Amino acid sequence: MPTLECPVEGCDWQSQDLDAAFAAAMTAALQIHDRTVHQPQAQPAAAAAPKLKLDPPTIAAGCDPDQWSAFTR
């Protein structure tokens, strides 16, 4: 009869001997649980950061060379 082991590295937990059909059903149920409940979490700092809308730089006609230089930088 098979036993189930914890998939976490360094954990020595094992189940008691299980019937093969029950062990297979339990393994499938745990895989579904892992995929649906324990999905990777998005980074909260990136999600919480506000999005800023910046306007493109503008310059007026007839500007002096210093203003043009500042605009092109």
N, CA, C and O atoms as a Maestro MAE file, in Angstrom:
{
 s_m_m2io_version
 :::
 2.0.0
}

f_m_ct {
 s_m_title
 :::
 protein
 m_atom[292] {
  # First column is atom index #
  i_m_mmod_type
  r_m_x_coord
  r_m_y_coord
  r_m_z_coord
  i_m_residue_number
  s_m_chain_name
  s_m_pdb_residue_name
  s_m_pdb_atom_name
  i_m_atomic_number
  :::
  1 25 0.847 -1.178 0.000 1 A "MET " " N  " 7
  2 3 0.000 0.000 0.000 1 A "MET " " CA " 6
  3 2 0.892 1.241 0.000 1 A "MET " " C  " 6
  4 15 1.907 1.280 0.696 1 A "MET " " O  " 8
  5 25 0.514 2.249 -0.778 2 A "PRO " " N  " 7
  6 3 1.356 3.450 -0.877 2 A "PRO " " CA " 6
  7 2 1.164 4.408 0.302 2 A "PRO " " C  " 6
  8 15 0.158 4.373 1.010 2 A "PRO " " O  " 8
  9 25 2.165 5.256 0.476 3 A "THR " " N  " 7
  10 3 2.079 6.351 1.443 3 A "THR " " CA " 6
  11 2 2.278 7.653 0.686 3 A "THR " " C  " 6
  12 15 2.960 7.685 -0.339 3 A "THR " " O  " 8
  13 25 1.690 8.713 1.184 4 A "LEU " " N  " 7
  14 3 1.863 10.036 0.591 4 A "LEU " " CA " 6
  15 2 2.893 10.792 1.410 4 A "LEU " " C  " 6
  16 15 2.958 10.636 2.629 4 A "LEU " " O  " 8
  17 25 3.709 11.620 0.737 5 A "GLU " " N  " 7
  18 3 4.734 12.419 1.392 5 A "GLU " " CA " 6
  19 2 4.477 13.898 1.132 5 A "GLU " " C  " 6
  20 15 3.891 14.273 0.116 5 A "GLU " " O  " 8
  21 25 4.922 14.721 2.060 6 A "CYS " " N  " 7
  22 3 4.796 16.165 1.909 6 A "CYS " " CA " 6
  23 2 5.742 16.633 0.802 6 A "CYS " " C  " 6
  24 15 6.909 16.240 0.793 6 A "CYS " " O  " 8
  25 25 5.260 17.474 -0.143 7 A "PRO " " N  " 7
  26 3 6.125 17.936 -1.230 7 A "PRO " " CA " 6
  27 2 7.086 19.055 -0.823 7 A "PRO " " C  " 6
  28 15 7.961 19.426 -1.606 7 A "PRO " " O  " 8
  29 25 6.936 19.595 0.385 8 A "VAL " " N  " 7
  30 3 7.803 20.679 0.829 8 A "VAL " " CA " 6
  31 2 9.165 20.104 1.211 8 A "VAL " " C  " 6
  32 15 9.256 19.159 1.995 8 A "VAL " " O  " 8
  33 25 10.221 20.691 0.643 9 A "GLU " " N  " 7
  34 3 11.571 20.199 0.899 9 A "GLU " " CA " 6
  35 2 11.923 20.334 2.375 9 A "GLU " " C  " 6
  36 15 11.695 21.379 2.984 9 A "GLU " " O  " 8
  37 25 12.479 19.272 2.944 10 A "GLY " " N  " 7
  38 3 12.882 19.282 4.344 10 A "GLY " " CA " 6
  39 2 11.808 18.786 5.299 10 A "GLY " " C  " 6
  40 15 12.087 18.605 6.484 10 A "GLY " " O  " 8
  41 25 10.584 18.559 4.818 11 A "CYS " " N  " 7
  42 3 9.507 18.061 5.672 11 A "CYS " " CA " 6
  43 2 9.499 16.532 5.605 11 A "CYS " " C  " 6
  44 15 9.517 15.960 4.515 11 A "CYS " " O  " 8
  45 25 9.472 15.885 6.741 12 A "ASP " " N  " 7
  46 3 9.528 14.427 6.794 12 A "ASP " " CA " 6
  47 2 8.160 13.766 6.961 12 A "ASP " " C  " 6
  48 15 8.086 12.567 7.227 12 A "ASP " " O  " 8
  49 25 7.070 14.537 6.809 13 A "TRP " " N  " 7
  50 3 5.737 13.982 7.026 13 A "TRP " " CA " 6
  51 2 5.417 12.937 5.974 13 A "TRP " " C  " 6
  52 15 5.695 13.118 4.788 13 A "TRP " " O  " 8
  53 25 4.825 11.835 6.429 14 A "GLN " " N  " 7
  54 3 4.305 10.795 5.554 14 A "GLN " " CA " 6
  55 2 2.959 10.338 6.092 14 A "GLN " " C  " 6
  56 15 2.734 10.310 7.302 14 A "GLN " " O  " 8
  57 25 2.068 9.980 5.172 15 A "SER " " N  " 7
  58 3 0.782 9.435 5.607 15 A "SER " " CA " 6
  59 2 0.977 7.984 6.021 15 A "SER " " C  " 6
  60 15 2.025 7.381 5.791 15 A "SER " " O  " 8
  61 25 -0.045 7.460 6.625 16 A "GLN " " N  " 7
  62 3 -0.020 6.028 6.907 16 A "GLN " " CA " 6
  63 2 -0.277 5.279 5.610 16 A "GLN " " C  " 6
  64 15 -0.609 5.898 4.599 16 A "GLN " " O  " 8
  65 25 -0.131 3.982 5.619 17 A "ASP " " N  " 7
  66 3 -0.369 3.200 4.408 17 A "ASP " " CA " 6
  67 2 -1.814 3.385 3.950 17 A "ASP " " C  " 6
  68 15 -2.750 3.254 4.738 17 A "ASP " " O  " 8
  69 25 -1.977 3.691 2.673 18 A "LEU " " N  " 7
  70 3 -3.300 3.944 2.112 18 A "LEU " " CA " 6
  71 2 -3.604 2.939 1.019 18 A "LEU " " C  " 6
  72 15 -2.698 2.388 0.393 18 A "LEU " " O  " 8
  73 25 -4.870 2.709 0.799 19 A "ASP " " N  " 7
  74 3 -5.295 1.900 -0.332 19 A "ASP " " CA " 6
  75 2 -4.868 2.633 -1.606 19 A "ASP " " C  " 6
  76 15 -4.936 3.861 -1.652 19 A "ASP " " O  " 8
  77 25 -4.438 1.923 -2.619 20 A "ALA " " N  " 7
  78 3 -3.912 2.532 -3.848 20 A "ALA " " CA " 6
  79 2 -4.926 3.460 -4.505 20 A "ALA " " C  " 6
  80 15 -4.562 4.550 -4.946 20 A "ALA " " O  " 8
  81 25 -6.193 3.051 -4.578 21 A "ALA " " N  " 7
  82 3 -7.224 3.882 -5.203 21 A "ALA " " CA " 6
  83 2 -7.463 5.154 -4.387 21 A "ALA " " C  " 6
  84 15 -7.628 6.234 -4.952 21 A "ALA " " O  " 8
  85 25 -7.480 5.024 -3.063 22 A "PHE " " N  " 7
  86 3 -7.682 6.194 -2.206 22 A "PHE " " CA " 6
  87 2 -6.498 7.152 -2.314 22 A "PHE " " C  " 6
  88 15 -6.694 8.366 -2.356 22 A "PHE " " O  " 8
  89 25 -5.274 6.627 -2.359 23 A "ALA " " N  " 7
  90 3 -4.090 7.469 -2.488 23 A "ALA " " CA " 6
  91 2 -4.103 8.228 -3.810 23 A "ALA " " C  " 6
  92 15 -3.738 9.403 -3.850 23 A "ALA " " O  " 8
  93 25 -4.518 7.569 -4.891 24 A "ALA " " N  " 7
  94 3 -4.588 8.226 -6.199 24 A "ALA " " CA " 6
  95 2 -5.643 9.331 -6.191 24 A "ALA " " C  " 6
  96 15 -5.405 10.417 -6.720 24 A "ALA " " O  " 8
  97 25 -6.801 9.064 -5.600 25 A "ALA " " N  " 7
  98 3 -7.858 10.073 -5.530 25 A "ALA " " CA " 6
  99 2 -7.434 11.248 -4.656 25 A "ALA " " C  " 6
  100 15 -7.709 12.399 -4.995 25 A "ALA " " O  " 8
  101 25 -6.770 10.975 -3.544 26 A "MET " " N  " 7
  102 3 -6.311 12.029 -2.649 26 A "MET " " CA " 6
  103 2 -5.249 12.887 -3.338 26 A "MET " " C  " 6
  104 15 -5.262 14.110 -3.198 26 A "MET " " O  " 8
  105 25 -4.340 12.268 -4.070 27 A "THR " " N  " 7
  106 3 -3.301 13.002 -4.795 27 A "THR " " CA " 6
  107 2 -3.932 13.914 -5.840 27 A "THR " " C  " 6
  108 15 -3.526 15.070 -5.963 27 A "THR " " O  " 8
  109 25 -4.909 13.429 -6.592 28 A "ALA " " N  " 7
  110 3 -5.589 14.245 -7.595 28 A "ALA " " CA " 6
  111 2 -6.324 15.418 -6.940 28 A "ALA " " C  " 6
  112 15 -6.286 16.539 -7.447 28 A "ALA " " O  " 8
  113 25 -6.987 15.158 -5.823 29 A "ALA " " N  " 7
  114 3 -7.715 16.228 -5.130 29 A "ALA " " CA " 6
  115 2 -6.746 17.289 -4.602 29 A "ALA " " C  " 6
  116 15 -7.047 18.481 -4.675 29 A "ALA " " O  " 8
  117 25 -5.603 16.882 -4.077 30 A "LEU " " N  " 7
  118 3 -4.625 17.847 -3.572 30 A "LEU " " CA " 6
  119 2 -4.008 18.668 -4.703 30 A "LEU " " C  " 6
  120 15 -3.714 19.849 -4.518 30 A "LEU " " O  " 8
  121 25 -3.810 18.061 -5.862 31 A "GLN " " N  " 7
  122 3 -3.286 18.812 -7.013 31 A "GLN " " CA " 6
  123 2 -4.296 19.854 -7.482 31 A "GLN " " C  " 6
  124 15 -3.911 20.979 -7.804 31 A "GLN " " O  " 8
  125 25 -5.557 19.507 -7.526 32 A "ILE " " N  " 7
  126 3 -6.601 20.474 -7.901 32 A "ILE " " CA " 6
  127 2 -6.659 21.597 -6.868 32 A "ILE " " C  " 6
  128 15 -6.759 22.767 -7.235 32 A "ILE " " O  " 8
  129 25 -6.599 21.259 -5.602 33 A "HIS " " N  " 7
  130 3 -6.602 22.256 -4.534 33 A "HIS " " CA " 6
  131 2 -5.417 23.206 -4.687 33 A "HIS " " C  " 6
  132 15 -5.573 24.420 -4.560 33 A "HIS " " O  " 8
  133 25 -4.257 22.668 -4.953 34 A "ASP " " N  " 7
  134 3 -3.052 23.490 -5.088 34 A "ASP " " CA " 6
  135 2 -3.174 24.453 -6.264 34 A "ASP " " C  " 6
  136 15 -2.797 25.619 -6.143 34 A "ASP " " O  " 8
  137 25 -3.693 23.989 -7.397 35 A "ARG " " N  " 7
  138 3 -3.820 24.848 -8.590 35 A "ARG " " CA " 6
  139 2 -4.874 25.932 -8.420 35 A "ARG " " C  " 6
  140 15 -4.698 27.042 -8.921 35 A "ARG " " O  " 8
  141 25 -5.965 25.632 -7.723 36 A "THR " " N  " 7
  142 3 -7.064 26.591 -7.647 36 A "THR " " CA " 6
  143 2 -6.994 27.519 -6.443 36 A "THR " " C  " 6
  144 15 -7.434 28.665 -6.533 36 A "THR " " O  " 8
  145 25 -6.458 27.064 -5.331 37 A "VAL " " N  " 7
  146 3 -6.445 27.866 -4.105 37 A "VAL " " CA " 6
  147 2 -5.101 28.536 -3.876 37 A "VAL " " C  " 6
  148 15 -5.054 29.689 -3.448 37 A "VAL " " O  " 8
  149 25 -4.028 27.847 -4.149 38 A "HIS " " N  " 7
  150 3 -2.693 28.361 -3.845 38 A "HIS " " CA " 6
  151 2 -1.978 28.847 -5.094 38 A "HIS " " C  " 6
  152 15 -0.845 28.447 -5.361 38 A "HIS " " O  " 8
  153 25 -2.634 29.706 -5.859 39 A "GLN " " N  " 7
  154 3 -2.021 30.274 -7.049 39 A "GLN " " CA " 6
  155 2 -0.954 31.273 -6.643 39 A "GLN " " C  " 6
  156 15 -1.054 31.883 -5.578 39 A "GLN " " O  " 8
  157 25 0.079 31.453 -7.481 40 A "PRO " " N  " 7
  158 3 1.099 32.460 -7.161 40 A "PRO " " CA " 6
  159 2 0.467 33.831 -7.025 40 A "PRO " " C  " 6
  160 15 -0.385 34.217 -7.826 40 A "PRO " " O  " 8
  161 25 0.888 34.557 -6.012 41 A "GLN " " N  " 7
  162 3 0.333 35.881 -5.736 41 A "GLN " " CA " 6
  163 2 1.096 36.938 -6.525 41 A "GLN " " C  " 6
  164 15 2.318 36.861 -6.657 41 A "GLN " " O  " 8
  165 25 0.376 37.921 -7.046 42 A "ALA " " N  " 7
  166 3 1.027 39.053 -7.700 42 A "ALA " " CA " 6
  167 2 1.720 39.894 -6.642 42 A "ALA " " C  " 6
  168 15 1.325 39.895 -5.477 42 A "ALA " " O  " 8
  169 25 2.744 40.598 -7.053 43 A "GLN " " N  " 7
  170 3 3.461 41.441 -6.109 43 A "GLN " " CA " 6
  171 2 2.567 42.599 -5.698 43 A "GLN " " C  " 6
  172 15 2.164 43.387 -6.554 43 A "GLN " " O  " 8
  173 25 2.242 42.728 -4.412 44 A "PRO " " N  " 7
  174 3 1.321 43.771 -3.981 44 A "PRO " " CA " 6
  175 2 1.860 45.173 -4.190 44 A "PRO " " C  " 6
  176 15 1.076 46.094 -4.419 44 A "PRO " " O  " 8
  177 25 3.171 45.370 -4.120 45 A "ALA " " N  " 7
  178 3 3.738 46.711 -4.295 45 A "ALA " " CA " 6
  179 2 3.494 47.220 -5.716 45 A "ALA " " C  " 6
  180 15 3.214 48.403 -5.910 45 A "ALA " " O  " 8
  181 25 3.599 46.341 -6.701 46 A "ALA " " N  " 7
  182 3 3.392 46.749 -8.088 46 A "ALA " " CA " 6
  183 2 1.915 47.046 -8.344 46 A "ALA " " C  " 6
  184 15 1.589 47.971 -9.088 46 A "ALA " " O  " 8
  185 25 1.032 46.277 -7.740 47 A "ALA " " N  " 7
  186 3 -0.398 46.477 -7.951 47 A "ALA " " CA " 6
  187 2 -0.892 47.737 -7.246 47 A "ALA " " C  " 6
  188 15 -1.825 48.384 -7.722 47 A "ALA " " O  " 8
  189 25 -0.277 48.091 -6.117 48 A "ALA " " N  " 7
  190 3 -0.734 49.227 -5.339 48 A "ALA " " CA " 6
  191 2 -0.152 50.548 -5.829 48 A "ALA " " C  " 6
  192 15 -0.620 51.609 -5.416 48 A "ALA " " O  " 8
  193 25 0.855 50.513 -6.695 49 A "ALA " " N  " 7
  194 3 1.489 51.743 -7.158 49 A "ALA " " CA " 6
  195 2 0.515 52.528 -8.040 49 A "ALA " " C  " 6
  196 15 -0.060 51.960 -8.969 49 A "ALA " " O  " 8
  197 25 0.320 53.822 -7.767 50 A "PRO " " N  " 7
  198 3 -0.587 54.609 -8.600 50 A "PRO " " CA " 6
  199 2 0.032 54.859 -9.978 50 A "PRO " " C  " 6
  200 15 1.248 54.996 -10.114 50 A "PRO " " O  " 8
  201 25 -0.811 54.914 -10.968 51 A "LYS " " N  " 7
  202 3 -0.346 55.178 -12.332 51 A "LYS " " CA " 6
  203 2 -0.453 56.671 -12.593 51 A "LYS " " C  " 6
  204 15 -1.517 57.271 -12.437 51 A "LYS " " O  " 8
  205 25 0.650 57.250 -12.986 52 A "LEU " " N  " 7
  206 3 0.692 58.677 -13.266 52 A "LEU " " CA " 6
  207 2 0.541 58.914 -14.753 52 A "LEU " " C  " 6
  208 15 1.116 58.191 -15.567 52 A "LEU " " O  " 8
  209 25 -0.235 59.931 -15.109 53 A "LYS " " N  " 7
  210 3 -0.384 60.310 -16.495 53 A "LYS " " CA " 6
  211 2 0.435 61.574 -16.710 53 A "LYS " " C  " 6
  212 15 0.149 62.622 -16.131 53 A "LYS " " O  " 8
  213 25 1.445 61.461 -17.543 54 A "LEU " " N  " 7
  214 3 2.295 62.605 -17.825 54 A "LEU " " CA " 6
  215 2 1.961 63.173 -19.195 54 A "LEU " " C  " 6
  216 15 1.781 62.431 -20.161 54 A "LEU " " O  " 8
  217 25 1.882 64.479 -19.266 55 A "ASP " " N  " 7
  218 3 1.661 65.144 -20.543 55 A "ASP " " CA " 6
  219 2 2.987 65.266 -21.284 55 A "ASP " " C  " 6
  220 15 4.025 65.449 -20.648 55 A "ASP " " O  " 8
  221 25 2.979 65.169 -22.619 56 A "PRO " " N  " 7
  222 3 4.225 65.318 -23.356 56 A "PRO " " CA " 6
  223 2 4.739 66.762 -23.248 56 A "PRO " " C  " 6
  224 15 3.954 67.690 -23.055 56 A "PRO " " O  " 8
  225 25 6.038 66.942 -23.371 57 A "PRO " " N  " 7
  226 3 6.571 68.304 -23.292 57 A "PRO " " CA " 6
  227 2 6.093 69.158 -24.467 57 A "PRO " " C  " 6
  228 15 5.900 68.651 -25.572 57 A "PRO " " O  " 8
  229 25 5.908 70.426 -24.229 58 A "THR " " N  " 7
  230 3 5.479 71.364 -25.276 58 A "THR " " CA " 6
  231 2 6.399 72.577 -25.262 58 A "THR " " C  " 6
  232 15 7.079 72.860 -24.276 58 A "THR " " O  " 8
  233 25 6.397 73.275 -26.375 59 A "ILE " " N  " 7
  234 3 7.177 74.513 -26.487 59 A "ILE " " CA " 6
  235 2 6.403 75.458 -27.398 59 A "ILE " " C  " 6
  236 15 5.737 75.025 -28.338 59 A "ILE " " O  " 8
  237 25 6.498 76.747 -27.111 60 A "ALA " " N  " 7
  238 3 5.778 77.745 -27.891 60 A "ALA " " CA " 6
  239 2 6.618 78.201 -29.081 60 A "ALA " " C  " 6
  240 15 7.847 78.146 -29.056 60 A "ALA " " O  " 8
  241 25 5.934 78.644 -30.103 61 A "ALA " " N  " 7
  242 3 6.645 79.195 -31.263 61 A "ALA " " CA " 6
  243 2 7.351 80.482 -30.850 61 A "ALA " " C  " 6
  244 15 6.847 81.229 -30.012 61 A "ALA " " O  " 8
  245 25 8.504 80.736 -31.434 62 A "GLY " " N  " 7
  246 3 9.239 81.957 -31.135 62 A "GLY " " CA " 6
  247 2 10.044 81.877 -29.852 62 A "GLY " " C  " 6
  248 15 10.334 82.908 -29.245 62 A "GLY " " O  " 8
  249 25 10.408 80.693 -29.430 63 A "CYS " " N  " 7
  250 3 11.177 80.569 -28.193 63 A "CYS " " CA " 6
  251 2 12.637 80.938 -28.441 63 A "CYS " " C  " 6
  252 15 13.100 80.930 -29.581 63 A "CYS " " O  " 8
  253 25 13.349 81.258 -27.382 64 A "ASP " " N  " 7
  254 3 14.763 81.608 -27.525 64 A "ASP " " CA " 6
  255 2 15.612 80.330 -27.512 64 A "ASP " " C  " 6
  256 15 15.089 79.261 -27.195 64 A "ASP " " O  " 8
  257 25 16.898 80.409 -27.845 65 A "PRO " " N  " 7
  258 3 17.755 79.222 -27.915 65 A "PRO " " CA " 6
  259 2 17.879 78.464 -26.588 65 A "PRO " " C  " 6
  260 15 18.003 77.239 -26.591 65 A "PRO " " O  " 8
  261 25 17.847 79.170 -25.466 66 A "ASP " " N  " 7
  262 3 17.930 78.487 -24.178 66 A "ASP " " CA " 6
  263 2 16.691 77.626 -23.924 66 A "ASP " " C  " 6
  264 15 16.799 76.506 -23.425 66 A "ASP " " O  " 8
  265 25 15.524 78.151 -24.266 67 A "GLN " " N  " 7
  266 3 14.290 77.368 -24.104 67 A "GLN " " CA " 6
  267 2 14.302 76.154 -25.030 67 A "GLN " " C  " 6
  268 15 13.879 75.067 -24.637 67 A "GLN " " O  " 8
  269 25 14.794 76.342 -26.282 68 A "TRP " " N  " 7
  270 3 14.863 75.221 -27.223 68 A "TRP " " CA " 6
  271 2 15.812 74.146 -26.707 68 A "TRP " " C  " 6
  272 15 15.504 72.958 -26.801 68 A "TRP " " O  " 8
  273 25 16.951 74.541 -26.166 69 A "SER " " N  " 7
  274 3 17.916 73.599 -25.629 69 A "SER " " CA " 6
  275 2 17.315 72.808 -24.476 69 A "SER " " C  " 6
  276 15 17.488 71.591 -24.400 69 A "SER " " O  " 8
  277 25 16.621 73.479 -23.592 70 A "ALA " " N  " 7
  278 3 15.965 72.811 -22.462 70 A "ALA " " CA " 6
  279 2 14.884 71.853 -22.967 70 A "ALA " " C  " 6
  280 15 14.717 70.765 -22.416 70 A "ALA " " O  " 8
  281 25 14.159 72.241 -23.995 71 A "PHE " " N  " 7
  282 3 13.098 71.398 -24.541 71 A "PHE " " CA " 6
  283 2 13.679 70.124 -25.161 71 A "PHE " " C  " 6
  284 15 13.123 69.042 -24.967 71 A "PHE " " O  " 8
  285 25 14.783 70.232 -25.900 72 A "THR " " N  " 7
  286 3 15.348 69.064 -26.557 72 A "THR " " CA " 6
  287 2 16.031 68.121 -25.562 72 A "THR " " C  " 6
  288 15 16.152 66.926 -25.831 72 A "THR " " O  " 8
  289 25 16.479 68.650 -24.411 73 A "ARG " " N  " 7
  290 3 17.051 67.769 -23.382 73 A "ARG " " CA " 6
  291 2 15.947 66.948 -22.785 73 A "ARG " " C  " 6
  292 15 16.195 66.133 -21.896 73 A "ARG " " O  " 8
  :::
 }
 m_bond[291] {
  # First column is bond index #
  i_m_from
  i_m_to
  i_m_order
  :::
  1 1 2 1
  2 2 3 1
  3 3 4 2
  4 3 5 1
  5 5 6 1
  6 6 7 1
  7 7 8 2
  8 7 9 1
  9 9 10 1
  10 10 11 1
  11 11 12 2
  12 11 13 1
  13 13 14 1
  14 14 15 1
  15 15 16 2
  16 15 17 1
  17 17 18 1
  18 18 19 1
  19 19 20 2
  20 19 21 1
  21 21 22 1
  22 22 23 1
  23 23 24 2
  24 23 25 1
  25 25 26 1
  26 26 27 1
  27 27 28 2
  28 27 29 1
  29 29 30 1
  30 30 31 1
  31 31 32 2
  32 31 33 1
  33 33 34 1
  34 34 35 1
  35 35 36 2
  36 35 37 1
  37 37 38 1
  38 38 39 1
  39 39 40 2
  40 39 41 1
  41 41 42 1
  42 42 43 1
  43 43 44 2
  44 43 45 1
  45 45 46 1
  46 46 47 1
  47 47 48 2
  48 47 49 1
  49 49 50 1
  50 50 51 1
  51 51 52 2
  52 51 53 1
  53 53 54 1
  54 54 55 1
  55 55 56 2
  56 55 57 1
  57 57 58 1
  58 58 59 1
  59 59 60 2
  60 59 61 1
  61 61 62 1
  62 62 63 1
  63 63 64 2
  64 63 65 1
  65 65 66 1
  66 66 67 1
  67 67 68 2
  68 67 69 1
  69 69 70 1
  70 70 71 1
  71 71 72 2
  72 71 73 1
  73 73 74 1
  74 74 75 1
  75 75 76 2
  76 75 77 1
  77 77 78 1
  78 78 79 1
  79 79 80 2
  80 79 81 1
  81 81 82 1
  82 82 83 1
  83 83 84 2
  84 83 85 1
  85 85 86 1
  86 86 87 1
  87 87 88 2
  88 87 89 1
  89 89 90 1
  90 90 91 1
  91 91 92 2
  92 91 93 1
  93 93 94 1
  94 94 95 1
  95 95 96 2
  96 95 97 1
  97 97 98 1
  98 98 99 1
  99 99 100 2
  100 99 101 1
  101 101 102 1
  102 102 103 1
  103 103 104 2
  104 103 105 1
  105 105 106 1
  106 106 107 1
  107 107 108 2
  108 107 109 1
  109 109 110 1
  110 110 111 1
  111 111 112 2
  112 111 113 1
  113 113 114 1
  114 114 115 1
  115 115 116 2
  116 115 117 1
  117 117 118 1
  118 118 119 1
  119 119 120 2
  120 119 121 1
  121 121 122 1
  122 122 123 1
  123 123 124 2
  124 123 125 1
  125 125 126 1
  126 126 127 1
  127 127 128 2
  128 127 129 1
  129 129 130 1
  130 130 131 1
  131 131 132 2
  132 131 133 1
  133 133 134 1
  134 134 135 1
  135 135 136 2
  136 135 137 1
  137 137 138 1
  138 138 139 1
  139 139 140 2
  140 139 141 1
  141 141 142 1
  142 142 143 1
  143 143 144 2
  144 143 145 1
  145 145 146 1
  146 146 147 1
  147 147 148 2
  148 147 149 1
  149 149 150 1
  150 150 151 1
  151 151 152 2
  152 151 153 1
  153 153 154 1
  154 154 155 1
  155 155 156 2
  156 155 157 1
  157 157 158 1
  158 158 159 1
  159 159 160 2
  160 159 161 1
  161 161 162 1
  162 162 163 1
  163 163 164 2
  164 163 165 1
  165 165 166 1
  166 166 167 1
  167 167 168 2
  168 167 169 1
  169 169 170 1
  170 170 171 1
  171 171 172 2
  172 171 173 1
  173 173 174 1
  174 174 175 1
  175 175 176 2
  176 175 177 1
  177 177 178 1
  178 178 179 1
  179 179 180 2
  180 179 181 1
  181 181 182 1
  182 182 183 1
  183 183 184 2
  184 183 185 1
  185 185 186 1
  186 186 187 1
  187 187 188 2
  188 187 189 1
  189 189 190 1
  190 190 191 1
  191 191 192 2
  192 191 193 1
  193 193 194 1
  194 194 195 1
  195 195 196 2
  196 195 197 1
  197 197 198 1
  198 198 199 1
  199 199 200 2
  200 199 201 1
  201 201 202 1
  202 202 203 1
  203 203 204 2
  204 203 205 1
  205 205 206 1
  206 206 207 1
  207 207 208 2
  208 207 209 1
  209 209 210 1
  210 210 211 1
  211 211 212 2
  212 211 213 1
  213 213 214 1
  214 214 215 1
  215 215 216 2
  216 215 217 1
  217 217 218 1
  218 218 219 1
  219 219 220 2
  220 219 221 1
  221 221 222 1
  222 222 223 1
  223 223 224 2
  224 223 225 1
  225 225 226 1
  226 226 227 1
  227 227 228 2
  228 227 229 1
  229 229 230 1
  230 230 231 1
  231 231 232 2
  232 231 233 1
  233 233 234 1
  234 234 235 1
  235 235 236 2
  236 235 237 1
  237 237 238 1
  238 238 239 1
  239 239 240 2
  240 239 241 1
  241 241 242 1
  242 242 243 1
  243 243 244 2
  244 243 245 1
  245 245 246 1
  246 246 247 1
  247 247 248 2
  248 247 249 1
  249 249 250 1
  250 250 251 1
  251 251 252 2
  252 251 253 1
  253 253 254 1
  254 254 255 1
  255 255 256 2
  256 255 257 1
  257 257 258 1
  258 258 259 1
  259 259 260 2
  260 259 261 1
  261 261 262 1
  262 262 263 1
  263 263 264 2
  264 263 265 1
  265 265 266 1
  266 266 267 1
  267 267 268 2
  268 267 269 1
  269 269 270 1
  270 270 271 1
  271 271 272 2
  272 271 273 1
  273 273 274 1
  274 274 275 1
  275 275 276 2
  276 275 277 1
  277 277 278 1
  278 278 279 1
  279 279 280 2
  280 279 281 1
  281 281 282 1
  282 282 283 1
  283 283 284 2
  284 283 285 1
  285 285 286 1
  286 286 287 1
  287 287 288 2
  288 287 289 1
  289 289 290 1
  290 290 291 1
  291 291 292 2
  :::
 }
}
